[in-house]
Amino acid sequence: MPQLDTSTWLTMILSMFLVLFIIFQLKISKHNFYFNPEPTLTKTPKQNTPWETKWTKIYLPLSLPL
């Protein structure tokens, strides 16, 4: 039964990492990034609800007379 030759494994693994690093660098370099991103301010319109202008009283069931 022949022995498994593992002498070239380190070279293959290191070259694989190097190639993957180069591929990812090339992919990332093709993206366009904004130089100075600024947040945009969004204003939500105020909605007038009927209960905001009126005084309302909340009756709890325990506070009602028997």
All heavy atoms as an XYZ file, in Angstrom:
557
protein
N       0.840     -1.175      0.000
C       0.000      0.000      0.000
C       0.894      1.251      0.000
O       1.704      1.423      0.912
C      -0.861     -0.023      1.271
C      -1.919      0.986      1.274
S      -3.073      0.517      2.568
C      -4.175      1.816      2.431
N       0.722      2.155     -0.984
C       1.630      3.299     -1.076
C       1.299      4.369     -0.030
O       0.159      4.506      0.396
C       1.401      3.825     -2.491
C       0.066      3.337     -2.870
C      -0.165      2.051     -2.123
N       2.306      5.084      0.315
C       2.150      6.180      1.276
C       1.652      7.431      0.555
O       1.956      7.639     -0.612
C       3.495      6.487      1.923
C       4.020      5.384      2.796
C       3.505      5.516      4.210
O       3.133      6.598      4.625
N       3.479      4.421      4.934
N       0.875      8.243      1.281
C       0.366      9.487      0.708
C       1.456     10.550      0.793
O       1.990     10.815      1.878
C      -0.882      9.940      1.470
C      -1.561     11.195      0.962
C      -2.079     10.988     -0.451
C      -2.694     11.584      1.878
N       1.776     11.136     -0.339
C       2.832     12.148     -0.383
C       2.240     13.514     -0.018
O       1.439     14.074     -0.762
C       3.445     12.186     -1.777
C       4.599     13.149     -1.860
O       5.162     13.472     -0.803
O       4.924     13.588     -2.972
N       2.603     14.042      1.135
C       2.063     15.324      1.602
C       3.095     16.436      1.521
O       2.905     17.482      2.124
C       1.580     15.187      3.048
O       2.693     14.800      3.856
C       0.453     14.182      3.145
N       4.152     16.237      0.807
C       5.217     17.240      0.772
C       4.802     18.498      0.009
O       5.323     19.576      0.273
C       6.478     16.640      0.152
O       6.219     16.262     -1.178
N       3.882     18.391     -0.917
C       3.502     19.569     -1.713
C       2.245     20.264     -1.173
O       1.795     21.238     -1.755
C       3.250     19.160     -3.171
O       2.205     18.191     -3.197
C       4.495     18.571     -3.799
N       1.681     19.753     -0.102
C       0.447     20.330      0.401
C       0.630     21.772      0.879
O      -0.229     22.614      0.650
C      -0.103     19.478      1.549
C      -0.793     18.232      1.080
C      -0.691     17.655     -0.139
C      -1.676     17.426      1.848
N      -1.454     16.524     -0.189
C      -2.073     16.356      1.025
C      -2.155     17.487      3.141
C      -2.941     15.372      1.450
C      -3.015     16.506      3.574
C      -3.408     15.459      2.730
N       1.698     22.052      1.544
C       1.925     23.402      2.041
C       2.030     24.392      0.882
O       1.433     25.479      0.930
C       3.205     23.445      2.885
C       3.561     24.810      3.451
C       2.513     25.271      4.450
C       4.945     24.782      4.066
N       2.715     24.008     -0.164
C       2.837     24.882     -1.333
C       1.478     25.112     -1.983
O       1.144     26.239     -2.363
C       3.808     24.250     -2.359
O       5.013     23.909     -1.700
C       4.065     25.180     -3.510
N       0.684     24.085     -2.083
C      -0.637     24.213     -2.703
C      -1.564     25.085     -1.855
O      -2.298     25.924     -2.380
C      -1.269     22.822     -2.899
C      -0.585     21.990     -3.948
S      -0.610     22.762     -5.566
C      -2.337     22.763     -5.896
N      -1.526     24.901     -0.556
C      -2.408     25.689      0.322
C      -2.000     27.160      0.304
O      -2.850     28.054      0.201
C      -2.383     25.110      1.753
C      -3.080     23.757      1.764
C      -3.051     26.072      2.729
C      -2.939     23.004      3.050
N      -0.713     27.428      0.371
C      -0.255     28.816      0.344
C      -0.549     29.479     -0.998
O      -0.958     30.649     -1.045
C       1.237     28.890      0.654
C       1.627     28.563      2.089
C       3.132     28.595      2.244
C       0.943     29.494      3.050
N      -0.375     28.767     -2.076
C      -0.680     29.351     -3.382
C      -2.191     29.571     -3.542
O      -2.618     30.548     -4.164
C      -0.138     28.473     -4.504
O      -0.783     27.233     -4.507
N      -2.997     28.683     -2.975
C      -4.450     28.868     -3.031
C      -4.857     30.144     -2.289
O      -5.670     30.922     -2.779
C      -5.144     27.655     -2.412
C      -6.644     27.787     -2.357
S      -7.414     26.563     -1.330
C      -6.826     27.031      0.267
N      -4.283     30.371     -1.096
C      -4.587     31.593     -0.351
C      -4.138     32.841     -1.108
O      -4.842     33.855     -1.118
C      -3.947     31.562      1.035
C      -4.714     30.745      2.032
C      -4.083     29.723      2.716
C      -6.048     30.988      2.281
C      -4.779     28.964      3.630
C      -6.757     30.237      3.197
C      -6.120     29.216      3.869
N      -3.005     32.752     -1.726
C      -2.510     33.889     -2.490
C      -3.435     34.204     -3.668
O      -3.790     35.364     -3.913
C      -1.092     33.612     -2.983
C      -0.455     34.714     -3.810
C      -0.244     35.949     -2.963
C       0.834     34.227     -4.426
N      -3.863     33.188     -4.388
C      -4.759     33.391     -5.532
C      -6.114     33.921     -5.070
O      -6.673     34.831     -5.686
C      -4.904     32.071     -6.328
C      -6.033     32.159     -7.335
C      -3.597     31.734     -7.014
N      -6.629     33.394     -3.971
C      -7.912     33.893     -3.454
C      -7.796     35.351     -3.016
O      -8.706     36.146     -3.249
C      -8.377     33.035     -2.276
C      -9.007     31.703     -2.655
C      -9.284     30.888     -1.398
C     -10.269     31.909     -3.435
N      -6.702     35.702     -2.398
C      -6.492     37.091     -1.989
C      -6.454     38.012     -3.207
O      -7.083     39.072     -3.218
C      -5.188     37.193     -1.189
C      -4.856     38.581     -0.769
C      -5.540     39.184      0.269
C      -3.873     39.286     -1.432
C      -5.236     40.477      0.649
C      -3.554     40.573     -1.059
C      -4.251     41.166     -0.011
N      -5.762     37.594     -4.249
C      -5.676     38.416     -5.461
C      -7.044     38.543     -6.125
O      -7.440     39.633     -6.558
C      -4.625     37.808     -6.434
C      -3.230     37.968     -5.850
C      -4.710     38.473     -7.797
C      -2.164     37.217     -6.602
N      -7.801     37.473     -6.173
C      -9.139     37.516     -6.795
C     -10.049     38.471     -6.028
O     -10.753     39.291     -6.617
C      -9.732     36.098     -6.871
C      -8.997     35.292     -7.938
C     -11.227     36.148     -7.186
C      -9.390     33.845     -7.981
N     -10.034     38.373     -4.700
C     -10.880     39.271     -3.911
C     -10.441     40.719     -4.040
O     -11.273     41.626     -4.075
C     -10.913     38.848     -2.446
C     -11.877     37.734     -2.173
C     -11.418     36.483     -1.816
C     -13.243     37.936     -2.285
C     -12.309     35.461     -1.577
C     -14.141     36.919     -2.046
C     -13.670     35.674     -1.691
N      -9.158     40.954     -4.109
C      -8.685     42.328     -4.286
C      -9.138     42.884     -5.629
O      -9.518     44.056     -5.729
C      -7.154     42.373     -4.186
C      -6.619     42.137     -2.804
C      -7.043     43.209     -1.845
O      -7.041     44.379     -2.173
N      -7.425     42.815     -0.647
N      -9.100     42.076     -6.647
C      -9.552     42.537     -7.962
C     -11.051     42.806     -7.975
O     -11.524     43.758     -8.588
C      -9.185     41.510     -9.035
C      -7.703     41.429     -9.391
C      -7.454     40.247    -10.334
C      -7.222     42.717    -10.013
N     -11.812     41.963     -7.291
C     -13.261     42.177     -7.240
C     -13.601     43.455     -6.460
O     -14.478     44.217     -6.843
C     -13.956     40.975     -6.607
C     -14.050     39.779     -7.519
C     -14.729     38.669     -6.807
C     -15.977     38.141     -7.379
N     -16.580     38.635     -8.521
N     -12.912     43.661     -5.357
C     -13.194     44.840     -4.534
C     -12.762     46.121     -5.245
O     -13.414     47.160     -5.139
C     -12.498     44.693     -3.162
C     -13.203     43.625     -2.346
C     -12.489     46.012     -2.405
C     -12.525     43.288     -1.055
N     -11.693     46.063     -5.997
C     -11.195     47.274     -6.655
C     -12.117     47.760     -7.775
O     -12.028     48.904     -8.193
C      -9.795     47.017     -7.218
O      -9.862     46.107     -8.293
N     -13.032     46.913     -8.256
C     -13.947     47.322     -9.317
C     -15.162     48.081     -8.785
O     -15.926     48.649     -9.552
C     -14.421     46.100    -10.104
C     -13.310     45.464    -10.914
C     -13.827     44.295    -11.708
C     -12.711     43.514    -12.330
N     -12.027     44.202    -13.380
N     -15.359     48.087     -7.482
C     -16.505     48.784     -6.895
C     -16.224     50.270     -6.787
O     -15.115     50.691     -6.499
C     -16.834     48.224     -5.512
C     -17.469     46.876     -5.555
N     -18.780     46.684     -5.906
C     -16.966     45.652     -5.306
C     -19.052     45.401     -5.866
N     -17.965     44.746     -5.505
N     -17.277     51.056     -6.973
C     -17.176     52.503     -6.794
C     -17.739     52.868     -5.429
O     -18.899     52.589     -5.127
C     -17.966     53.236     -7.886
C     -17.331     53.031     -9.237
O     -16.117     52.928     -9.347
N     -18.152     52.959    -10.273
N     -16.908     53.497     -4.630
C     -17.328     53.917     -3.306
C     -17.429     55.439     -3.282
O     -16.656     56.131     -3.933
C     -16.325     53.449     -2.246
C     -16.261     51.964     -2.092
C     -15.199     51.254     -2.625
C     -17.257     51.275     -1.444
C     -15.134     49.881     -2.495
C     -17.211     49.908     -1.305
C     -16.149     49.210     -1.840
N     -18.365     55.958     -2.494
C     -18.507     57.391     -2.343
C     -17.371     57.922     -1.471
O     -16.994     57.304     -0.478
C     -19.849     57.732     -1.713
C     -21.009     57.396     -2.592
C     -21.876     56.367     -2.269
C     -21.237     58.112     -3.755
C     -22.944     56.056     -3.085
C     -22.310     57.816     -4.580
C     -23.157     56.788     -4.235
O     -24.196     56.491     -5.043
N     -16.859     59.084     -1.830
C     -15.750     59.631     -1.080
C     -16.203     60.234      0.243
O     -15.578     60.048      1.255
C     -15.023     60.691     -1.910
C     -14.286     60.099     -3.074
C     -14.697     60.348     -4.366
C     -13.196     59.276     -2.874
C     -14.029     59.794     -5.437
C     -12.516     58.716     -3.937
C     -12.936     58.980     -5.224
N     -17.301     60.982      0.216
C     -17.763     61.642      1.423
C     -19.262     61.404      1.575
O     -20.074     62.239      1.182
C     -17.457     63.141      1.345
C     -17.698     63.802      2.676
O     -17.906     63.122      3.671
N     -17.668     65.123      2.691
N     -19.654     60.297      2.143
C     -21.094     60.047      2.280
C     -21.711     60.944      3.340
O     -21.154     61.131      4.419
C     -21.157     58.575      2.699
C     -19.851     58.291      3.330
C     -18.846     59.192      2.664
N     -22.851     61.519      3.021
C     -23.552     62.376      3.966
C     -24.979     61.862      4.136
O     -25.633     61.503      3.158
C     -23.596     63.815      3.449
C     -22.219     64.433      3.356
C     -22.264     65.832      2.771
O     -23.362     66.304      2.438
O     -21.193     66.421      2.652
N     -25.447     61.833      5.365
C     -26.819     61.344      5.571
C     -27.841     62.363      5.070
O     -27.646     63.571      5.192
C     -26.913     61.172      7.085
C     -25.890     62.099      7.630
C     -24.779     62.157      6.599
N     -28.886     61.862      4.504
C     -29.949     62.747      4.034
C     -30.998     62.882      5.135
O     -31.367     61.909      5.790
C     -30.610     62.181      2.775
O     -31.123     60.879      3.103
C     -29.622     62.060      1.635
N     -31.454     64.089      5.334
C     -32.450     64.337      6.363
C     -33.841     64.116      5.783
O     -34.193     64.687      4.756
C     -32.317     65.764      6.887
C     -30.991     66.092      7.568
C     -30.941     67.573      7.914
C     -30.833     65.253      8.816
N     -34.600     63.304      6.452
C     -35.969     63.059      6.014
C     -36.912     63.647      7.052
O     -36.774     63.402      8.246
C     -36.240     61.551      5.867
O     -35.985     60.917      7.130
C     -35.338     60.937      4.813
N     -37.870     64.426      6.585
C     -38.848     65.033      7.479
C     -40.167     64.285      7.344
O     -40.674     64.102      6.244
C     -39.056     66.498      7.123
C     -37.846     67.342      7.413
C     -38.126     68.803      7.143
C     -36.907     69.623      7.448
N     -37.135     71.040      7.171
N     -40.681     63.863      8.479
C     -41.973     63.187      8.466
C     -43.061     64.228      8.703
O     -42.951     65.054      9.610
C     -42.041     62.100      9.548
O     -41.808     62.706     10.809
C     -40.983     61.033      9.296
N     -44.106     64.201      7.915
C     -45.172     65.193      8.116
C     -45.946     64.910      9.400
O     -46.177     63.776      9.768
C     -46.062     65.002      6.888
C     -45.770     63.619      6.420
C     -44.347     63.320      6.811
N     -46.291     65.978     10.084
C     -47.049     65.835     11.326
C     -48.505     65.562     11.002
O     -49.130     66.282     10.239
C     -46.938     67.130     12.128
C     -47.763     67.170     13.372
C     -46.868     67.132     14.581
C     -47.658     67.333     15.839
N     -48.342     66.176     16.302
N     -49.011     64.493     11.605
C     -50.405     64.128     11.371
C     -51.238     64.615     12.547
O     -50.952     64.283     13.696
C     -50.542     62.616     11.212
C     -49.824     62.078      9.995
C     -49.963     60.569      9.892
O     -50.448     59.934     10.810
N     -49.541     60.017      8.784
N     -52.259     65.369     12.233
C     -53.147     65.858     13.281
C     -54.208     64.809     13.563
O     -54.978     64.435     12.695
C     -53.807     67.160     12.854
C     -52.776     68.265     12.793
O     -51.829     68.244     13.546
N     -52.971     69.208     11.881
N     -54.226     64.366     14.799
C     -55.227     63.381     15.202
C     -56.227     64.070     16.114
O     -55.895     65.031     16.810
C     -54.556     62.209     15.932
O     -53.786     62.719     17.003
C     -53.672     61.422     14.986
N     -57.462     63.616     16.128
C     -58.489     64.299     16.930
C     -58.208     64.299     18.424
O     -58.592     65.209     19.129
C     -59.764     63.528     16.626
C     -59.446     62.535     15.592
C     -57.987     62.526     15.361
N     -57.539     63.282     18.929
C     -57.330     63.230     20.366
C     -56.152     64.092     20.822
O     -55.920     64.229     21.999
C     -57.138     61.785     20.841
C     -56.046     61.064     20.119
C     -54.722     61.103     20.372
C     -56.203     60.200     19.002
N     -54.032     60.320     19.497
C     -54.923     59.737     18.633
C     -57.302     59.760     18.265
C     -54.719     58.877     17.566
C     -57.089     58.895     17.218
C     -55.809     58.462     16.875
N     -55.416     64.661     19.917
C     -54.336     65.545     20.332
C     -54.866     66.915     20.768
O     -54.278     67.565     21.612
C     -53.314     65.721     19.205
C     -52.446     64.509     19.011
C     -51.410     64.716     17.932
O     -51.433     65.772     17.284
O     -50.592     63.826     17.746
N     -55.966     67.364     20.195
C     -56.495     68.683     20.539
C     -57.513     68.625     21.659
O     -57.853     69.653     22.228
C     -57.143     69.309     19.296
O     -58.142     68.410     18.816
C     -56.108     69.534     18.213
N     -58.013     67.471     21.990
C     -59.033     67.336     23.020
C     -58.442     66.757     24.295
O     -57.446     66.050     24.263
C     -60.155     66.408     22.550
C     -60.986     66.917     21.425
C     -62.075     65.905     21.185
C     -62.622     65.992     19.792
N     -63.505     64.915     19.484
N     -59.122     67.045     25.392
C     -58.759     66.418     26.655
C     -59.588     65.155     26.780
O     -60.809     65.181     26.638
C     -59.063     67.362     27.807
C     -58.755     66.770     29.136
C     -57.550     66.745     29.731
C     -59.669     66.107     30.014
N     -57.634     66.118     30.934
C     -58.929     65.703     31.137
C     -61.027     65.808     29.961
C     -59.495     65.020     32.198
C     -61.594     65.132     31.016
C     -60.827     64.741     32.123
N     -58.932     64.071     27.022
C     -59.662     62.801     27.169
C     -59.348     62.206     28.519
O     -58.249     62.379     29.063
C     -59.271     61.794     26.066
O     -57.878     61.590     26.136
C     -59.661     62.280     24.699
N     -60.313     61.500     29.053
C     -60.134     60.830     30.332
C     -60.287     59.344     30.111
O     -61.216     58.905     29.443
C     -61.167     61.322     31.338
C     -60.947     60.768     32.712
C     -61.889     61.411     33.709
C     -61.611     60.865     35.088
N     -62.492     61.456     36.075
N     -59.358     58.591     30.670
C     -59.411     57.152     30.526
C     -59.974     56.577     31.809
O     -59.463     56.834     32.908
C     -57.998     56.570     30.249
C     -57.460     57.177     28.969
C     -58.032     55.072     30.167
C     -56.009     56.861     28.719
N     -61.049     55.808     31.686
C     -61.656     55.178     32.830
C     -61.150     53.757     32.927
O     -61.293     52.968     32.005
C     -63.186     55.172     32.703
C     -63.791     56.532     32.828
C     -64.118     57.275     31.698
C     -64.033     57.076     34.085
C     -64.685     58.521     31.823
C     -64.578     58.329     34.213
C     -64.905     59.040     33.084
O     -65.449     60.276     33.205
N     -60.579     53.438     34.064
C     -60.134     52.081     34.288
C     -61.295     51.290     34.879
O     -62.116     51.844     35.613
C     -58.958     52.058     35.263
C     -57.689     52.742     34.739
C     -56.634     52.761     35.835
C     -57.169     52.039     33.537
N     -61.389     50.018     34.601
C     -62.507     49.225     35.157
C     -62.524     49.209     36.680
O     -63.571     49.173     37.283
C     -62.259     47.823     34.603
C     -61.362     47.991     33.449
C     -60.581     49.230     33.688
N     -61.360     49.292     37.314
C     -61.343     49.247     38.770
C     -61.752     50.578     39.407
O     -62.101     50.630     40.564
C     -59.961     48.842     39.268
C     -59.532     47.415     38.897
C     -58.096     47.178     39.332
C     -60.451     46.397     39.535
N     -61.697     51.660     38.658
C     -62.037     52.955     39.238
C     -63.508     53.318     39.058
O     -63.943     54.354     39.534
C     -61.164     54.043     38.603
O     -61.518     54.185     37.236
N     -64.272     52.477     38.363
C     -65.684     52.747     38.187
C     -66.443     52.456     39.484
O     -66.113     51.525     40.224
C     -66.255     51.882     37.062
C     -65.765     52.221     35.651
C     -66.279     51.192     34.660
C     -66.258     53.592     35.248
N     -67.499     53.243     39.776
C     -68.294     52.935     40.976
C     -69.108     51.657     40.782
O     -69.481     51.316     39.680
C     -69.196     54.150     41.115
C     -69.215     54.768     39.775
C     -67.950     54.417     39.089
N     -69.382     50.981     41.891
C     -70.158     49.729     41.797
C     -71.613     49.948     41.671
O     -72.308     50.705     42.098
C     -69.853     48.868     43.020
C     -68.417     48.377     43.062
C     -68.161     47.634     44.375
C     -68.136     47.457     41.913
